[in-house]
Amino acid sequence: MDNIIVYVDDAHYALQLLQPMLPAGQPQGPTRWIVVGCAPRVTHHVSKFVTHSARDGWRRKWSEKVFGQVVPSLHREGDEVVTLLAQTNLCSQTEALIKTHGAARVLDARRPKFGQDLQPVTPAQAQESHGVARYAAALAGAGLLVGTD
């Protein structure tokens, strides 16, 4: 069985990346899709006023919504879909999933966010830096365009 681990934080973006990987009418061997939901982080300000159980309830509702949009497109005859929520360290979670389910391909289908670095899902994944320096450069470029007009 072919194992594919997919990290998801936005259903529409993930479906765009998954579409080429889905077989179009041609039968292939069975696939086990391991879909890991990466819920958005709760800001420090909000976490002061929300209980831990309320935060867990919100993550559960968020994951049900995202999995409800992604999972139906992955179901094919003979395929298996496993859903779970992301832990704090994605690299160690990937290693644990590979130990549990065997060798797997890993797809990072999380939407990139401007000004925020995403945590790598494997140790070999290249870490792109979209930090404050790029954000400042984009603002300076926009200011230059406005200034020349």
C-alpha positions as CSV (number, residue, x, y, z in Angstrom):
1,M,0.0,0.0,0.0
2,D,1.3,3.4,-1.0
3,N,1.3,5.9,2.0
4,I,1.0,9.6,1.5
5,I,1.2,12.1,4.4
6,V,-0.5,15.4,3.7
7,Y,-0.2,18.4,6.0
8,V,-3.2,20.8,5.5
9,D,-4.2,24.1,6.9
10,D,-6.5,25.4,4.1
11,A,-8.8,23.0,2.2
12,H,-9.0,24.9,-1.1
13,Y,-5.3,25.4,-1.4
14,A,-4.6,21.7,-0.4
15,L,-7.2,20.5,-3.0
16,Q,-5.4,22.5,-5.7
17,L,-2.1,20.7,-4.8
18,L,-3.7,17.3,-4.5
19,Q,-5.6,17.4,-7.7
20,P,-2.7,16.3,-9.9
21,M,-1.9,13.4,-7.6
22,L,-5.4,11.9,-7.8
23,P,-5.8,9.1,-10.4
24,A,-8.1,10.1,-13.3
25,G,-9.9,6.9,-14.1
26,Q,-6.9,4.7,-14.3
27,P,-6.7,2.1,-11.5
28,Q,-3.7,2.2,-9.3
29,G,-2.7,0.3,-6.2
30,P,-4.5,1.2,-2.9
31,T,-3.3,4.3,-1.2
32,R,-3.4,5.3,2.5
33,W,-3.9,9.0,2.8
34,I,-2.8,10.4,6.2
35,V,-4.2,13.9,6.4
36,V,-2.8,16.0,9.2
37,G,-4.7,19.1,10.0
38,C,-2.6,22.1,11.1
39,A,-5.0,24.4,12.9
40,P,-4.2,28.1,12.9
41,R,-2.4,29.3,16.0
42,V,-4.4,31.1,18.7
43,T,-2.8,34.5,19.4
44,H,-1.4,35.2,22.8
45,H,-4.0,37.9,23.4
46,V,-6.9,35.5,22.7
47,S,-5.4,32.6,24.7
48,K,-5.6,34.7,27.9
49,F,-9.3,34.8,27.7
50,V,-10.1,31.3,26.3
51,T,-10.1,28.1,28.4
52,H,-8.0,25.1,27.3
53,S,-11.2,23.1,26.7
54,A,-12.7,25.9,24.5
55,R,-9.5,26.0,22.5
56,D,-9.6,22.2,22.0
57,G,-13.3,22.4,21.0
58,W,-12.5,25.1,18.4
59,R,-9.6,23.0,17.0
60,R,-12.0,20.0,16.7
61,K,-14.6,22.1,14.9
62,W,-12.0,23.5,12.6
63,S,-10.6,20.1,11.8
64,E,-14.1,18.7,11.0
65,K,-14.7,21.5,8.6
66,V,-11.3,21.1,6.8
67,F,-11.4,17.3,6.7
68,G,-15.0,17.4,5.5
69,Q,-13.8,19.4,2.4
70,V,-10.6,17.4,1.7
71,V,-11.4,13.8,2.6
72,P,-14.2,13.2,0.1
73,S,-12.0,13.9,-2.9
74,L,-9.4,11.4,-1.6
75,H,-11.8,8.4,-1.2
76,R,-11.3,6.0,-4.1
77,E,-12.1,2.3,-4.1
78,G,-9.5,0.4,-2.0
79,D,-8.0,3.7,-0.5
80,E,-7.9,4.4,3.2
81,V,-8.0,7.9,4.7
82,V,-6.6,8.6,8.2
83,T,-7.2,12.0,9.7
84,L,-5.5,13.6,12.8
85,L,-4.4,16.9,14.2
86,A,-0.9,18.2,14.1
87,Q,1.3,18.1,17.2
88,T,3.8,20.8,18.2
89,N,6.8,19.4,16.3
90,L,5.9,18.4,12.7
91,C,9.2,16.7,12.0
92,S,8.9,14.4,14.9
93,Q,5.3,13.7,14.0
94,T,6.3,12.8,10.4
95,E,8.9,10.4,11.7
96,A,6.4,8.8,14.1
97,L,3.8,8.4,11.3
98,I,6.5,6.8,9.0
99,K,7.4,4.4,11.9
100,T,3.7,3.5,12.4
101,H,2.6,3.2,8.7
102,G,5.8,2.4,6.9
103,A,7.6,4.4,4.2
104,A,5.6,7.3,2.9
105,R,5.7,10.3,0.6
106,V,5.2,13.6,2.4
107,L,3.3,16.6,0.9
108,D,3.3,19.9,2.6
109,A,0.0,21.4,1.4
110,R,-0.1,24.3,3.9
111,R,-0.8,27.7,2.4
112,P,2.2,29.9,2.6
113,K,1.6,33.1,4.7
114,F,3.3,36.4,4.0
115,G,5.6,37.5,6.8
116,Q,5.4,34.1,8.6
117,D,7.8,31.2,8.4
118,L,6.1,27.8,8.3
119,Q,7.6,25.0,10.4
120,P,9.2,22.3,8.2
121,V,7.5,18.9,8.1
122,T,10.7,16.9,7.5
123,P,14.3,17.5,8.5
124,A,15.3,17.7,4.8
125,Q,12.7,20.3,3.8
126,A,14.2,23.6,2.8
127,Q,13.2,26.4,5.1
128,E,12.1,29.4,3.2
129,S,12.5,32.7,5.1
130,H,9.5,35.1,4.7
131,G,10.4,37.0,7.8
132,V,10.4,40.7,8.7
133,A,13.1,41.7,6.2
134,R,11.0,40.6,3.2
135,Y,8.0,42.3,4.6
136,A,9.9,45.5,5.1
137,A,11.3,45.3,1.5
138,A,7.8,44.8,0.1
139,L,6.6,47.9,2.0
140,A,9.6,49.9,0.9
141,G,9.0,48.9,-2.7
142,A,5.3,49.9,-2.5
143,G,6.3,53.2,-1.0
144,L,8.8,53.8,-3.9
145,L,6.1,53.1,-6.4
146,V,3.7,55.5,-4.7
147,G,6.5,58.1,-4.4
148,T,7.4,58.0,-8.1
149,D,3.8,58.5,-9.2
